[in-house]
Amino acid sequence: MVEHGTRHRVERATRKDRNMLFMVDPHSGVPIFRQIMEQVKLAIAAGKLAPGDDLPSVRSLAVPLGVNPMTISKAYNLLEREGILTRRPGRPLMVADLPEAQLGAHRLGELENLLRPAARLARRLDIETDDAVALLRRLLTETEES
Amino acid sequence: MNVLELRGVTRAYEKGVNVLDNVDLTVAQGEVIGLLGRNGAGKTTLLRIAMGLLEPQGGSVSVLGLDPRQQPLDVKRQVGYVSEDQTLPSFLSVTEAIDLHRRLYPGWDDALAHELSSRFQMKSDQKLKNLSKGQARQVSLLCAVCHRPPLLLLDEPAGGLDPAMRREFLETAIQMLGESGTTILFSSHHMTDVERLASRLVMIHDGQKWIDSDLDDVREGYCLVMIPADSAPDSAAILSHPRCLTVRRRDDAVRAVFELEPDEALRVATGELGLTDARSMPLNLEDMFIELVGGGRS
């Protein structure tokens, strides 16, 4: 299999570390079940969770995150409905066997979610398209160098 | 069977002034209800009526199918209750208080009691009267949950707790949910606790239920619309929209809460209501509380 881009630098989370992929912020203005859904998607997009990996159980997450177990179930159920997680009887939920093309689309989707508010801000501040694109290009170059 | 059912519950302390006015509340097994409202809104009264400590002057109450007036002991055995104030005899030591409860409740879980004593780092020999408010609250909480009751009624359980203690309380409640499927009705002014713990939100104001809805639906189904005061001369016209809950004038802006998503609310404001320069934004629980029951409403 050909590894491309920066993917080979990403380390997959070990089973033990998977609980640490999640954090919730009740102040953020985003409902907690959405925060958990986003974090699963982000972990998959970043290669920290790969197809076939088990998700932490609802109970093992609820107490350390300080969140009602039903909220975590809700996030998992919605992710299952979106085809991102797969349920197997008597086993933990796992990351679905997503094709490489879909994983690529997920990665771009995550970036798009973050950039959309930035694009809106650029319009509000009357920043020229060329300047905004140049800025992103510069940030990407700087990140590569560091 | 519902765990808790209030039908048309009415209670006044002073003739003609209803603290609770014809309130209905139905709680199913496993639900966690965050009870919100300003001080004096009737939260404590509602919890005390559910516990059978106070009789409603109108309406009916059913707790796990029992009437607290007819079967007070059976109700108390199946409910864990933490009141706003310290109600345990203050001359008892921590160990004596726990021991008293162990004798009262047949289903007492010693392992859980030990686990919580060490989590809360309890000072077993101390008299209750020498404990801080937070420490006393932890003793009450331990006594309320260790018979693993199917229903917990918690009146401001985090009142007087420091942030570390609040987190321990939260983890204890979550543990009860995970292990026993406990149903919880709790009042709180800590919106982050409500957001972490509750599955449903009930807000009471002026003796009545204002909001009774799934927490996530509340989080995503309500928003704030702000309009510069000079573009919104008529608050009443805004308030008359069926999806508008409140309108307040503050400084140079009119602030209206709509039961709509932000994009939809903006379409209503600029379209149907013809308000120019309106902006809409999501509301977190704390802001929603202030907008809905804070002062200055029209």
Chai-1 contact restraints between the chains, C-beta under 6 A:
chainA,res_idxA,chainB,res_idxB,connection_type,confidence,min_distance_angstrom,max_distance_angstrom,comment,restraint_id
A,P26,B,T192,contact,1.0,0.0,6.0,A-B,restraint_1
A,P26,B,E195,contact,1.0,0.0,6.0,A-B,restraint_2
A,P26,B,R196,contact,1.0,0.0,6.0,A-B,restraint_3
A,G29,B,P282,contact,1.0,0.0,6.0,A-B,restraint_4
A,G29,B,N284,contact,1.0,0.0,6.0,A-B,restraint_5
A,P31,B,D216,contact,1.0,0.0,6.0,A-B,restraint_6
A,P31,B,R219,contact,1.0,0.0,6.0,A-B,restraint_7
A,R59,B,G178,contact,1.0,0.0,6.0,A-B,restraint_8
A,A62,B,I174,contact,1.0,0.0,6.0,A-B,restraint_9
A,A62,B,G178,contact,1.0,0.0,6.0,A-B,restraint_10
A,V63,B,E171,contact,1.0,0.0,6.0,A-B,restraint_11
A,V63,B,I174,contact,1.0,0.0,6.0,A-B,restraint_12
A,G66,B,L170,contact,1.0,0.0,6.0,A-B,restraint_13
A,G66,B,R196,contact,1.0,0.0,6.0,A-B,restraint_14
A,V67,B,R196,contact,1.0,0.0,6.0,A-B,restraint_15
A,N68,B,V32,contact,1.0,0.0,6.0,A-B,restraint_16
A,N68,B,L197,contact,1.0,0.0,6.0,A-B,restraint_17
A,N68,B,S199,contact,1.0,0.0,6.0,A-B,restraint_18
A,P69,B,L177,contact,1.0,0.0,6.0,A-B,restraint_19
A,P69,B,G178,contact,1.0,0.0,6.0,A-B,restraint_20
A,M70,B,S199,contact,1.0,0.0,6.0,A-B,restraint_21
